[in-house]
Structure formats: C-alpha cells, structure tokens
C-alpha cells in the first residue's frame, strides 16, 4: 500500500499527465493486484486501477488506495485516456508492444510516450 506514491512524484517531476503500468510484476508490486489482467494509471494526484469487469471485485479487495474502473477491454482504457485528455504518458518501454503504442497514439490521442 502506498508504493505508488513514488511513481506519482516521478510523474509530476517529469511533467507527465500519467504513467501507465501493465507489466504484471510491476502492476502487482504497485497495486497488490494478483489477477491476470489490469492496468495501473498514476497521475500526480490520482491512482486508478482499470480492471476487466470479471476482476472488479478482486481489484476492490486487493488494490488499497486505488479508484477501480471497470473496463470490458483495451478500447475502454483508450476511451478513458481520450475523454480525459491525456497527452503525455509514461509507459514501460520494454513491455509496451508496438501495436499497443500505436493504439495509444491513434485511439486515445496520446501524443508523447516516455
């Protein structure tokens, strides 16, 4: 609990809108979530966990300090990023696939990823 605070400080220091974490090991370390799928989104002031609708209850029990957002799939995450005008996003360089990076740019409107 609270491990995400250092990432939030980093996000603020780098001038990012948020950091998106989807590596299972990092996701578990930061949120405590033991399920097989989900995304951590950390802004300088918010901690959100995007859970597949099948894992919402588990996320509510395991992700202390996080707002849980139910999604049906990647499209819902992209829509959230677009609707909330995220432009500069930190991602895990060695874990993000080219297709996911392209989707972030094309479907969510993210302009910069570091």
C-alpha positions in Angstrom: 0.0 0.0 0.0 1.3 3.4 -0.9 4.1 2.1 -3.1 2.6 4.1 -6.0 3.4 7.5 -4.3 7.0 7.5 -5.6 5.7 6.9 -9.1 3.2 9.8 -8.7 6.1 12.0 -7.6 8.1 10.9 -10.7 5.1 11.7 -13.0 4.8 15.2 -11.5 8.6 15.8 -11.8 8.7 14.7 -15.4 5.7 16.8 -16.4 3.7 13.8 -17.4 -0.1 13.5 -17.4 0.2 10.0 -16.1 2.2 6.7 -16.0 0.5 3.6 -17.4 1.7 0.3 -15.9 0.7 -3.0 -17.4 3.6 -5.3 -16.7 2.2 -8.0 -14.4 5.0 -7.9 -11.9 5.0 -4.1 -11.7 1.3 -3.9 -11.6 1.3 -6.3 -8.7 4.1 -4.5 -6.8 2.4 -1.1 -7.1 -1.3 -2.2 -6.5 -1.3 -5.6 -4.8 -3.5 -7.0 -7.6 -2.9 -10.7 -8.1 -5.2 -11.2 -11.1 -4.0 -11.8 -14.7 -5.1 -8.6 -16.3 -5.4 -4.9 -15.5 -3.8 -1.5 -15.9 -2.4 0.9 -13.3 -2.8 4.6 -14.2 -1.0 7.0 -11.9 -1.3 10.8 -12.2 0.4 13.2 -9.9 -2.8 13.2 -7.7 -4.8 10.1 -8.7 -4.3 6.3 -8.6 -6.6 4.3 -10.8 -6.8 0.6 -11.5 -8.5 -0.5 -14.7 -9.9 -4.0 -14.2 -11.6 -6.2 -16.6 -15.2 -6.4 -15.5 -14.6 -10.0 -14.3 -11.9 -8.8 -11.8 -13.6 -5.7 -10.4 -14.5 -7.3 -7.1 -11.0 -8.8 -6.7 -9.4 -5.4 -7.5 -11.6 -3.7 -4.9 -10.3 -6.1 -2.3 -6.7 -6.0 -3.3 -5.9 -2.5 -4.6 -5.9 -0.3 -1.5 -5.7 3.4 -2.3 -6.9 2.9 -5.9 -10.1 4.0 -7.6 -11.3 1.0 -9.5 -12.5 1.5 -13.1 -14.4 -1.4 -14.7 -13.5 -2.0 -18.4 -14.6 -4.5 -21.0 -11.3 -4.3 -22.8 -8.4 -2.2 -24.1 -10.9 0.0 -26.0 -12.4 1.3 -22.8 -8.9 2.2 -21.5 -8.2 4.1 -24.7 -11.6 5.9 -24.4 -10.8 6.9 -20.8 -7.5 8.4 -21.8 -9.0 10.3 -24.7 -12.0 11.5 -22.8 -9.8 12.8 -20.0 -7.3 14.5 -22.5 -4.2 12.6 -21.5 -1.4 13.7 -23.9 1.9 12.9 -22.3 2.1 9.4 -20.9 4.8 7.5 -19.3 4.9 3.8 -20.3 7.1 0.8 -19.6 9.4 0.9 -22.5 10.4 -2.8 -22.6 6.9 -4.0 -22.0 4.7 -2.0 -24.4 4.3 -3.6 -27.8 4.4 -1.6 -31.0 0.7 -2.3 -31.6 -0.3 -1.1 -28.1 1.9 2.1 -28.6 0.2 2.7 -31.9 -3.2 2.2 -30.4 -2.4 4.7 -27.6 -1.5 7.3 -30.2 -4.3 6.6 -32.7 -7.2 5.7 -30.5 -6.6 7.7 -27.3 -4.8 10.8 -28.7 -1.7 10.3 -26.6 1.0 12.5 -28.2 4.1 11.6 -26.3 5.2 8.5 -24.5 8.4 8.2 -22.5 
